[in-house]
């Protein structure tokens, strides 16, 4: 080899030596990274195991307190009672972990510590502002985590354990208990965990140092051998060149692998800027390389502020040397849609600078599958619960059994307990069925076929249940049986239903045969399947003759012969439509049917028709009841009700004092509607003139008001009167020939009854029929009752007219008496002559304007006429004194209202008129007499009259003064409105005076001006 070549070889040797060292360093770096990844994965797994342990403990506690929470939700206990019971349960739940004794704490959302077994002095104290060495509020953050995470969440902080004086890092898992307003949780100190991490790192460092040492020895040995074997330099050069080519190819392959990786790979600088990505990242985030290199890690994460803060916290941990694998939500850069990803972060060196490697995997599909699996599991559990079906899997190798939730409920077994083993299962199976199941399993193992079996079990609560099981064998790819799987259904209720159904069918058959109603069942093809004994009795057709026959053939034979074919086609069309669809207008509503039997008998039936769904089609069933006798009875009852209503209507007309013609018209209507007579006539008898006169009638062709036949004593009405009883005449009878009603009117039958009142015949009720009619006794009784009602009506009308006449005469006597008293008073007191007549006119007019009704007006008028009747008790020397009265004389004069009260209160019909005589001198302000009444204590009638009385007194002349003019009296009334008089009445009175105007009469010597 030439010197230049040797020099070149030496240069190559130096280059190869450098490359060897570099390769050793690269391998060491790869090893360091791998060990670090292994260490970090181990630490992360240990951390996850610790978190799962905390979650499992809190979940166990939550399951224990669930019965108490259910009682609170259902209102069986109060919320405070629930807190007390839960507090006692949680206080007893201490346990041992790798750090020593541990406990479950319970805190209210306002910071009140309810459970702290190891620091009992803290129980019942408020720990809301408790802080760790970093100033973090422990209880506040635990409460926030519990509220924000209904399924539970973690929180890390520093806390001093009871066995140490120094605060240690602690992680706690808390869960919300909203029914009680508290949260529960437990925690674990991290000191032991951190020491384990430190030991793991130390061991990893020793392993790495040993490997580097051996790698250095190997590299030196390699260089030494390379130096000593310089003779093979050319071959080495060739090999080195080949190695260089391989390295270049490896780098190219590594780049290809980098860009072909399924996961997105992102290199970040420590400040979060993206410095390198692979092709998968560009596809996942929908961006090109130039755009993404301008972005930061926050640009591709979720827009949620809490997520950003959490990511920054994680990033800071990575910068401190941590490695993290976690699930996250990133977002595309084109449409900003969220992407569910799994992210692995670790610190690396990239071209001599600190960087962060992110491996991002799109787990959107996996998350959807996981959610679908959860949903499917929930739906499966719900379906099994509704169907009372559970399933199990038995591992042949491990004998491990897995039960579904519903199987626990079927067996009545606590879900927290493991499934029963073979021995226990054998004990709960009843009736020696276990051996049969074992034999079937053996056959299944030999043949690989599924088995089906029924057996009965005894549950822990003592209840026995019937079960149905289907078992199959699961095999691996080689056909080896690896597990038994089975589905178990609780068929207790189904068996009970089947037994009840069989018993019900037997009872149905017995009931159908014993029913008084006819039962018919028609099959899908229209042929009769059922025809009970009652149906035989109703139709006269025997069961053996109709079973298997078409229903429309049988039913059409029960109609009129001339309509048989038409009836058959109509029934056939309706029945076939109902059998095809299960729907028909005749379903579910009872309807009447007329049945024409072969012997000519007609029956009325009530038929209810309905469809019966058989799964393959429809059958038609009908229930028939014979209501012929009921219909006849109903018609009789309705007729009796009509008769009673008619008599009641006549009574009401009599009680309502209707006119005689109106009452008799009602009677004729009853004859027309109930007795069904073609014509009727009511005739009155004038006993003085011995004359018959028709009052009301209907149905005649001629006018009955001037019937000449009634003048002959031989006519039918006179014969009824002479007989003084019920009379029937047929057209061909010899009697009654002098009456033309039967001949001229064309009637064939006559019925007559006398109308007798107070043992005197006052008229005749007669009815006519165009046909020869023979009526039953009930008809005759009602006819005579109507004649009696007519007698009562005639007598009542006559009595009422007499009573009205007497009442008018009595009222006239009353009014004459009252007027006479009023005139007698005026004759005694000449100065008030004409006073009563004048005030009567104005007072009644005023009362009408104020709304007084007619009844009140009668009593008011009487009170006005007698308002001064009490002056009859005042001595003449006082009453007739021409000059002013003394005080003593006034005291006597003011007693005249009391005299009026004593006089009139003894007369009953004048008591309603007492208010005016007794209170017309009272005044609005209470200054009046005799009782000093005020305002509305004064009777309304007296308040009306006092205004008119004062008006007439002031405007009229008196011996001791002349009368006032109209204007002065009006002013006086206005001034004293609301003082002496009711202001509302004064207003109406003055409006009335103004309206009457000059039509007012002249009083005394003065005129209205």
Helices and strands as residue ranges (DSSP letters): H 3-73, H 79-91, E 95-97, E 100-102, E 105-108, E 113-115, G 117-122, H 138-148, E 153-160, E 167-177, E 182-189, H 191-228, G 230-232, H 233-260, E 264-269, E 274-277, H 279-285, H 289-292, G 297-300, H 305-319, E 324-331, E 338-350, E 353-362, H 364-387, E 389-395, E 401-403, H 405-411, H 422-428, H 433-447, E 451-458, E 464-475, E 481-490, H 492-514, E 518-522, E 528-531, H 533-539, H 543-546, H 551-556, G 561-563, H 564-581, E 591-596, E 602-613, E 618-626, H 628-655, H 660-673, E 679-686, E 691-698, G 708-711, H 716-723, E 727-730, H 741-744, E 749-757, E 760-769, H 777-828, G 830-832, H 835-849, H 854-865, G 869-873, H 876-879, H 887-893, H 896-904, G 908-913, H 914-919, G 935-937, H 940-955, H 966-975, H 983-996, G 997-999
